[in-house]
Structure formats: structure tokens, C-alpha cells
């Protein structure tokens, strides 16, 4: 049975800043139970990629121009995948930002992944594009939340998660998301590491 801490923020909309971070940090087996129940998205910040931002000359699709996963980050992504396999948890979809550090995290952890521009970092995009992507993410979360017994994995950036649910995240951290009755994103649980 899931403890009440998982649903601490269930009635809070995405516009509320979550000052009570530890109250919804969850043991990994409780997160596994939420995933088995389904109707959620496991939203990951990409694994460890030291530094901040990309070099000024970065280009999507050219990994050598971007900030990439370190060896530790690659191992972190593999361990995440092992955690899912050990519990026989299979996402219905694995979606990734087009940035190489996100694609690599998703691929190392889950194998095949779909690139989804809506999960991309807002750096370099206009506010209109960022707002359009957030609307797309919210609509997709509503759809995923209506699928009991199934869950999706999204691999994205700190900035995207912060805009979506108003919390900061660390490298490799997972937030278990569901849309509430009004379609607002809510965080059910979080873990800094599943491994």
C-alpha cells in the first residue's frame, strides 16, 4: 500500500512552489508501486553531464558541440535501466529531449527512445515556443494520466521540469507526475536515485 506522503501534493496545482521537498521524496519501492499502478509519467532530468549550459556554438544533432554525459553519468543511466529491469517495469513510451545528454540517458537506460522537441531545453527558443511546448507537455500528461496500468518515461532538462512543476531537480532525478482533475501537473513522488 502506498503511504500518504506520496499524495501530499495531490491537491496542489503546478503553480505552487513545493517547499516541502522531503515530504514527497519516496523510497524506490514506493515509486515502483506508483509505476505499476500506472497513469503516471516518470520524468527524469538527464544523467550527470558536468558543467552548465552548452557551448555557444552548440548544434542539435552534433553531440561533439554539446555538453555531454560524463562516464559517471553514463553509469548512472545504466543503473537506472537496471532498476527498471530488475522490477520488470516496462514503460509504454520513452520520450527524450533532442539534446544528446538526454537521448544518451534514455538510450542507455531504456534502449529505443523517441525524440520529442517539447522536452527540449528552452535555451535558444522564444517564449512563444517555450509556452507552446509547455502546453504540449501538459496535454500529453493528461493523456498519460488516463492510462491505468501504463506509464511513460520522459527524459528532459532541469529548466523544463522547473517550468512544468516549479521544482528544481538534480542530475538523474526522477519526478513521478500525474495530471490532476483540472489538468494541472502534480508531483506524486520523487527520488534522487533509483539505483
C-alpha positions in Angstrom: 0.0 0.0 0.0 1.2 3.5 -0.8 1.8 5.8 2.2 0.1 9.1 2.4 3.3 11.0 1.8 3.0 10.1 -1.9 -0.2 12.1 -2.2 0.9 15.0 0.0 0.8 17.3 -3.0 -2.0 15.6 -4.9 -4.4 18.6 -4.4 -1.7 21.2 -5.2 -1.6 22.7 -8.7 1.6 23.2 -10.7 1.5 26.9 -9.8 2.5 26.2 -6.2 6.2 26.0 -5.3 6.9 22.9 -3.3 8.8 24.0 -0.2 8.2 20.6 1.4 10.5 18.6 -0.9 11.4 15.9 1.7 7.7 15.2 2.4 7.3 13.6 -1.1 10.8 12.1 -1.5 10.0 8.5 -1.8 11.8 5.1 -1.4 12.4 3.5 -4.7 10.0 0.6 -4.0 7.2 3.0 -3.4 8.0 4.6 -6.8 7.8 1.1 -8.3 4.3 0.7 -6.9 3.2 4.0 -8.4 4.6 2.9 -11.8 2.8 -0.4 -11.6 -0.5 1.4 -10.8 0.1 3.5 -13.9 -1.5 6.7 -15.2 1.8 8.5 -14.5 4.9 9.8 -16.1 8.4 9.2 -14.7 10.1 12.5 -15.7 13.8 12.3 -15.4 16.4 15.1 -15.6 19.2 13.7 -17.7 22.1 11.9 -16.0 25.2 13.7 -14.9 26.7 16.0 -17.5 29.2 18.2 -15.8 29.2 21.9 -16.4 26.4 24.4 -17.1 24.7 25.1 -20.4 26.0 24.3 -23.8 29.0 26.0 -25.6 27.9 29.0 -27.7 28.5 27.1 -30.9 26.4 24.0 -30.0 24.1 22.4 -32.6 21.4 19.9 -32.1 22.3 16.6 -33.7 26.0 17.2 -33.3 27.0 15.8 -29.9 30.6 17.0 -30.1 29.2 20.6 -29.9 27.1 19.9 -26.7 27.6 19.3 -23.1 27.5 15.5 -22.7 27.3 12.8 -20.1 30.4 12.0 -18.1 31.4 8.4 -17.5 29.7 8.7 -14.2 26.5 10.0 -15.9 26.6 7.0 -18.4 26.9 4.6 -15.5 24.1 6.4 -13.6 21.8 6.0 -16.7 22.7 2.3 -17.0 21.9 1.7 -13.3 18.5 3.4 -13.7 17.8 1.0 -16.6 18.9 -2.0 -14.4 16.5 -0.8 -11.6 13.6 -0.9 -14.1 14.6 -4.3 -15.5 15.0 -5.9 -12.0 11.4 -4.9 -11.2 10.0 -5.8 -14.6 8.8 -2.3 -15.2 8.4 -1.5 -18.9 7.3 2.0 -20.0 4.7 2.2 -22.7 6.8 5.0 -24.3 10.2 6.5 -23.7 10.4 10.1 -24.9 13.6 12.3 -24.9 14.6 15.9 -25.5 16.7 16.1 -28.7 19.8 17.2 -26.7 22.4 14.4 -26.8 22.8 14.1 -23.0 19.0 13.4 -22.8 19.0 10.9 -25.7 22.0 9.1 -24.3 20.4 8.9 -20.9 17.2 7.5 -22.3 19.0 5.1 -24.6 21.5 3.8 -22.0 18.6 3.2 -19.5 15.8 2.0 -21.8 17.1 1.2 -25.2 15.0 2.7 -28.0 13.7 6.2 -27.5 11.6 8.7 -29.3 12.9 12.3 -29.7 10.3 14.8 -28.7 11.1 18.5 -29.2 8.7 19.6 -26.5 11.1 18.1 -23.9 13.9 20.2 -25.3 15.7 22.9 -23.3 14.2 26.3 -23.7 17.6 27.9 -24.3 17.6 29.4 -27.7 13.8 29.2 -28.1 11.5 32.2 -28.0 9.0 32.4 -25.1 6.2 31.6 -27.6 7.9 28.3 -28.4 8.5 27.6 -24.8 4.9 28.2 -23.9 3.7 26.1 -26.8 5.9 23.2 -25.6 4.6 23.5 -22.1 1.0 23.3 -23.3 2.0 20.2 -25.3 3.6 18.6 -22.3 0.5 19.4 -20.1 -1.8 17.9 -22.8 0.4 14.8 -23.0 0.5 14.4 -19.3 -3.3 14.5 -19.1 -3.4 11.7 -21.8 -0.8 9.6 -19.9 -2.7 10.1 -16.6 -5.8 8.5 -18.1 -4.0 5.2 -18.8 -4.1 3.0 -15.7 -1.6 0.2 -15.7 0.7 2.1 -18.1 3.4 4.7 -17.6 5.7 6.8 -19.8 9.2 7.9 -19.3 10.3 11.4 -20.2 14.0 12.5 -20.2 14.5 16.2 -20.2 16.3 19.2 -18.6 16.1 21.0 -15.2 14.7 24.0 -16.9 11.8 22.1 -18.5 10.9 20.3 -15.2 11.1 23.6 -13.3 8.7 25.3 -15.7 6.3 22.3 -15.7 6.1 21.7 -11.9 8.1 24.5 -10.3 10.8 22.4 -8.7 14.5 22.1 -9.3 16.0 18.7 -10.0 19.4 17.2 -9.8 21.1 15.1 -12.5 19.3 11.7 -12.9 16.5 12.6 -10.5 13.0 11.3 -11.3 9.7 13.0 -10.6 6.6 10.9 -10.8 3.9 13.1 -12.4 0.2 12.9 -12.9 -2.3 15.5 -14.1 -5.0 16.4 -11.5 -8.7 16.7 -12.3 -8.1 20.2 -13.8 -5.2 19.0 -15.9 -2.6 20.6 -13.8 0.7 18.7 -13.4 1.3 17.4 -9.9 4.3 15.6 -8.3 3.3 12.4 -6.6 6.8 11.3 -5.6 10.5 11.9 -6.3 13.8 10.1 -5.9 17.3 11.5 -6.5 18.4 8.0 -7.4 16.7 4.7 -8.2 19.9 2.7 -8.2 
